[in-house]
Amino acid sequence: EADDAEGGTSATKSCQALDCPAYTETFVQIFAHCREYGNLNARAWPEKIAHENALTMAALSRVSESFMLDRIKGLSINVTNGAETLGALIYLVDAIVKAAFGIRGRLRMPAQTRFRALIPAWVPDMLVLDTIQTQFDRFRSRDELVAYLRSVGIDPVFYLDSPSTGTTQLPDAAQTAAAIDPLPDNVQWAIFPEGAVIGLDMGVLELGVVRDSTLNSTNDFQVFGERFRNLARIAPAQAAYWVTSDLCASGQFPPAGTARTCD
C-alpha cells in the first residue's frame, strides 16, 4: 500500500521476460556395415557366411552404442561419487538420491518424478557380489536388486558396450593365465528425467547383397547397409548427469554406532 501511494517506480510491478533459446542443429550420423564374400565360399559354407554376418552386425551395434554413450556423456554434466570404503550398493544409491535431489530441485520438478538411468549391464552382478558379503539379507537375486533400484526412483536401462573415454566398461580382449580379471574400477552411468534426451532416427538403408561388374570380375559379392541416427538433449543442461562412480563390491557397511561422514 505504501509503494502504491508513492507512485512512480515504487509502484511498478516486475514482469519477467525470457529470451528464446537458440536452435541447436544436430546432424544425423551414418553407421555403415559392409562385408565382402567370395561366391564359392558362400556356396560351400553358408553357415559360416551367416555367422560372419551376425558378427558384422554385432560390431555395428557396438560402434553405434558407443557413439550414443559418448553423445549422452558429452551432453551431460559430468560428476563423480563413491569410494571403496563401503559397499557398492551404498554408494550407488547415494548417487541416485543426490542426483535426483539436484535435478528435481533446480528444475522444480515433482517429488514423484522418475529418472531414466543408463547403467552397464554388469552392475547388477556386482551388486549380487556385494550383498553376498554383507551380514544380513545376503541372498538377494539380480532381479531383486534391480527392483530395489527401481524403488528409489529410477528406471534402469542396461547397456552392453562402453563410452570411448574414461574407465572402459568392457573386459580386456582376453583373459591371461593368471588371476581372473577384476571388474572395472569405476562405473560410468547416466541419469536424467525421461524425455530429456531424444533419439533421432532417420531409418535404415539396407541394400542387402550387392553385385556389380567389379565384384563379378573377382567372383565376389558384398552385403551392405546403413543406419542414420543421433541423439539430442532437449531439456535444460542441469537435467542430465553423467556419473563416474568409484564402487567396490566389498559388502562393507558402517559399523554399529558409526555414522557416515557427510559434507
C-alpha positions in Angstrom: 0.0 0.0 0.0 2.9 2.3 0.8 4.6 1.6 -2.5 1.4 2.2 -4.3 0.9 5.6 -2.6 4.4 6.7 -3.5 3.7 6.0 -7.2 6.4 6.1 -9.9 8.9 3.3 -9.9 7.9 2.2 -6.4 4.6 1.1 -7.7 5.9 -0.7 -10.8 5.4 -4.4 -10.7 8.2 -6.5 -12.3 7.4 -8.7 -15.3 9.8 -11.5 -16.3 11.0 -11.7 -19.8 12.6 -14.8 -21.2 14.9 -15.0 -24.2 14.0 -17.8 -26.6 16.8 -20.4 -26.7 18.8 -20.6 -29.9 18.1 -23.5 -32.2 20.7 -26.3 -32.0 21.4 -28.1 -35.2 22.1 -31.8 -34.9 23.5 -33.8 -37.8 22.4 -37.4 -38.2 25.3 -39.8 -38.0 25.7 -42.6 -40.6 26.7 -46.0 -39.4 27.6 -48.3 -42.2 28.2 -52.1 -42.4 29.8 -53.8 -45.3 31.2 -57.4 -45.6 32.7 -58.9 -48.8 32.5 -62.6 -49.5 33.6 -65.0 -52.2 30.8 -66.7 -54.2 32.5 -70.1 -53.8 32.8 -69.7 -50.0 29.1 -68.7 -49.8 28.1 -71.8 -51.8 30.4 -74.1 -49.8 29.9 -72.7 -46.3 26.5 -70.9 -46.0 26.6 -71.4 -42.2 29.9 -69.6 -41.9 28.6 -66.7 -44.0 25.6 -66.4 -41.7 27.9 -66.4 -38.7 30.1 -63.7 -40.2 27.1 -61.6 -41.0 26.0 -61.9 -37.4 29.5 -60.8 -36.2 29.4 -57.8 -38.6 26.0 -56.7 -37.2 27.3 -57.1 -33.6 30.3 -54.9 -34.5 27.9 -52.3 -36.0 25.8 -52.3 -32.8 28.9 -51.9 -30.6 30.1 -48.9 -32.7 26.6 -47.4 -32.7 26.0 -47.8 -29.0 29.5 -46.5 -28.1 28.8 -43.4 -30.2 25.4 -42.9 -28.4 27.0 -43.2 -25.0 29.7 -40.7 -26.0 26.9 -38.3 -27.1 25.0 -38.6 -23.9 28.2 -38.2 -21.9 29.0 -35.0 -23.9 25.5 -33.6 -23.4 25.5 -34.2 -19.6 27.1 -32.6 -16.6 30.0 -34.9 -15.7 30.0 -35.6 -11.9 31.7 -38.2 -9.6 30.8 -40.1 -6.4 31.7 -43.1 -4.4 34.6 -44.5 -2.5 35.9 -48.0 -1.9 35.4 -47.8 1.9 31.9 -49.1 1.8 29.9 -51.5 -0.4 28.8 -50.8 -3.9 25.1 -50.6 -3.3 25.5 -47.9 -0.6 27.3 -45.5 -2.9 25.2 -46.3 -6.0 22.0 -45.4 -4.0 23.9 -42.4 -2.6 24.5 -41.1 -6.2 20.9 -41.8 -7.3 19.4 -39.9 -4.3 21.8 -36.9 -4.6 21.4 -36.7 -8.4 17.7 -36.8 -8.2 17.7 -34.2 -5.5 19.8 -31.8 -7.6 17.8 -32.3 -10.8 14.4 -32.1 -9.1 15.3 -29.0 -7.1 17.0 -27.0 -9.8 14.2 -27.7 -12.3 11.3 -27.5 -9.7 10.1 -31.0 -10.6 7.5 -33.0 -8.5 8.9 -35.3 -5.9 7.5 -38.4 -7.7 9.4 -37.6 -10.9 11.2 -40.7 -12.1 14.5 -40.8 -13.8 16.0 -42.9 -16.6 19.4 -44.4 -15.7 21.8 -45.9 -18.2 23.8 -48.5 -16.3 26.4 -51.0 -17.5 24.9 -54.5 -17.8 27.5 -56.0 -15.4 26.5 -53.7 -12.4 23.6 -55.9 -11.1 26.0 -58.8 -10.9 28.4 -56.6 -9.0 25.6 -55.8 -6.6 24.9 -59.5 -6.1 28.6 -60.0 -5.2 28.4 -57.0 -2.9 25.3 -58.2 -1.0 26.5 -61.8 -0.6 29.3 -60.4 1.6 27.0 -58.5 4.0 25.8 -59.7 7.3 22.1 -59.7 6.6 19.8 -60.2 3.6 22.7 -61.8 1.8 20.9 -64.0 -0.8 19.3 -61.3 -2.9 18.9 -62.2 -6.6 19.8 -60.0 -9.5 16.1 -59.2 -10.2 15.5 -58.3 -6.6 18.4 -55.8 -6.7 17.2 -54.3 -9.9 13.7 -54.0 -8.4 15.2 -52.2 -5.4 16.9 -49.7 -7.7 13.5 -49.0 -9.2 12.1 -48.4 -5.8 14.5 -45.5 -5.3 13.1 -43.7 -8.3 15.0 -44.8 -11.4 14.0 -46.9 -14.5 17.3 -48.6 -15.4 18.4 -49.5 -18.9 21.5 -51.7 -19.0 23.9 -51.1 -21.8 26.4 -53.7 -23.2 29.2 -51.6 -24.5 31.3 -48.6 -23.3 31.9 -44.9 -23.9 35.3 -44.3 -25.5 36.6 -42.1 -22.7 37.1 -42.8 -19.0 37.2 -46.3 -17.5 36.1 -48.8 -20.1 33.1 -50.8 -19.1 34.3 -53.8 -21.1 36.7 -56.6 -20.1 40.1 -56.9 -21.6 40.3 -58.6 -25.0 41.5 -61.8 -23.4 41.9 -63.5 -20.1 45.5 -64.5 -19.4 46.8 -67.5 -17.4 46.7 -65.6 -14.1 44.2 -64.4 -11.6 40.7 -63.8 -13.0 40.4 -60.2 -14.3 38.6 -57.9 -11.9 35.5 -55.7 -12.6 36.2 -52.2 -13.8 37.5 -49.8 -11.2 34.8 -47.2 -11.9 31.2 -47.4 -13.1 30.2 -44.9 -15.8 26.4 -44.3 -16.0 23.9 -41.6 -16.8 20.7 -40.3 -15.1 18.1 -37.9 -16.4 14.3 -37.4 -16.5 12.5 -39.4 -19.1 12.4 -37.4 -22.3 15.4 -35.2 -21.6 17.3 -36.9 -24.3 15.6 -37.9 -27.6 16.8 -40.3 -30.3 17.0 -39.0 -33.9 16.2 -42.0 -36.1 16.1 -41.4 -39.9 15.7 -45.1 -40.6 17.9 -47.6 -42.4 19.2 -48.3 -45.8 19.7 -52.0 -46.3 20.9 -52.8 -49.8 21.4 -56.5 -48.9 23.5 -58.4 -51.5 25.4 -56.1 -53.8 26.9 -57.3 -57.1 28.5 -55.2 -59.8 30.9 -55.7 -62.7 34.0 -55.1 -60.4 32.8 -57.7 -57.8 31.7 -60.1 -60.5 35.2 -60.0 -62.1 36.7 -61.3 -58.9 33.8 -63.7 -58.2 32.7 -61.8 -55.1 29.7 -60.0 -53.6 29.0 -57.6 -50.7 26.4 -57.2 -48.0 25.9 -53.5 -47.3 23.6 -51.3 -45.2 23.5 -48.0 -43.3 21.7 -46.6 -40.2 21.0 -42.9 -39.8 20.9 -42.0 -36.1 21.9 -39.5 -33.4 20.8 -38.1 -30.1 19.9 -34.6 -28.8 19.2 -33.2 -25.4 16.0 -31.1 -25.4 15.9 -30.5 -21.6 18.0 -27.8 -19.8 21.6 -28.5 -19.2 21.0 -29.2 -15.5 18.7 -32.1 -16.3 21.3 -34.7 -17.2 24.2 -36.1 -15.2 26.9 -38.4 -16.4 28.2 -40.1 -13.2 31.6 -41.8 -12.7 31.2 -43.8 -9.5 34.1 -45.4 -7.6 32.4 -48.6 -6.5 33.7 -51.8 -4.9 31.8 -55.0 -4.3 33.2 -55.3 -0.7 30.0 -55.7 1.2 31.3 -53.2 3.7 28.8 -51.1 5.7 29.3 -48.6 8.6 29.9 -50.4 11.9 27.3 -50.1 14.6 27.3 -46.7 16.1 29.5 -45.2 13.4 27.9 -42.7 11.1 28.9 -41.9 7.5 30.8 -38.7 7.1 28.6 -36.1 5.4 29.5 -32.8 3.7 
